[in-house]
Amino acid sequence: MAILAVNAGSSSLKFSLHPLLGGQVQPHVLSGCIQGLEPGGSPAMDWKVQGEKCTQTLAVSAGQAPFLVALERLQQLVLQQGGAQRIAAVAHRVVHGGGEFNASVCVDEGVLERLARFNSLAPLHQPHNLEGIRRFRAAMPQVPQVACFDTAFHAHMPEVDYAFALPQELRAQGVRRYGFHGLSYQYIMSVLQEQTLRGRGRVVMAHLGNGASLCAARDGVSVATTMGFSALDGLMMGTRSGALDAGVLLYLMEQGWDHARIEKLLYKQSGLLGVSGISADMRRLRTEAQAGSASAQRAIDQFTHRVVRETGALTACLDGLDLLAFSGGIGENDAVLRQQVCERLAWTGLRIDAERNRQADGKAAWAVHAPDSRIEVWVIPTDEGRVAAREAAALL
């Protein structure tokens, strides 16, 4: 038996196959990503079977939906490479569970209808997450489909952190801070608590990638996070603005901007891309900055500053800090950013070991703090698929 974990996005379909041994979810034996699923895109699949990497371009005929082609190829791949393992469930990452879903659930049509109400709160993710579930339900009608929510990890935040200073009638409608990247934070926390006693103390986790956020946790429980009602709040991101004075939106509306134009600005034209005018990819910006691009350096500096600023705010919420953890595509692979953030936090007694920081390759949990550091610093490669698979196994 095995559980297939799926993360269906607007342009990609990520997946991993996790065997069940004695009822316990094992590390994946198959993982990969199908990219190029946007309209007009050219789907290509990269996957690894027991560490061996393979690549394939998917042929899409006229009139075919790239997502359906990708889904069919994924099913074939699971059957071919999964061996004799039968799929016990498909675990889907769903970004927004609102205030209704604080734990993973088996999906039926009623659940799908309720989740669709949150599409406007996460327009880059939610519609595609739900479409993935619909397609897998149709293709595998006898296999349970399980929704695992990014918001669930933050469900028990104190009211003083999740409540906005708005009238009660809006709070009653669910206008509040929810927080995201919960599957990633759940995994990071589980690894930290295995690796160090500090993992049960005051922890700030930094999930830094195209989507970026910070989470403050005490004894493994989220107490504050930078993302809010939607996945726009908090840190500057690849193409998203992060925290923004609401007055800017009022100004743009006065200038005649409509909902669609504002949404495109905030979700797709801002962040690293908007500030640099070059790219949303931190690797590309590093290269451009080294070649002398002032706009690329400005974007990097602004991103780094926001991480430092919000880490300080979350440290205050925790009444101090015992451990700082980096994860996500940038957090796991950008040693320069980790070095700069830690140097800016030296006033806390945090000391990074420059050599260990350079050695961190994003392949395994790795401590990068110096021996005399008052605060531990870790790099934790995240695995949202494994968390989703665990959630499905526990539910079933």
Summary of the structure (lengths in Angstrom):
residues: 396
radius of gyration: 20.9
end to end distance: 12.5
largest distance: 62.4
contacts: 1344
relative contact order: 0.12
helix: 42%
strand: 21%
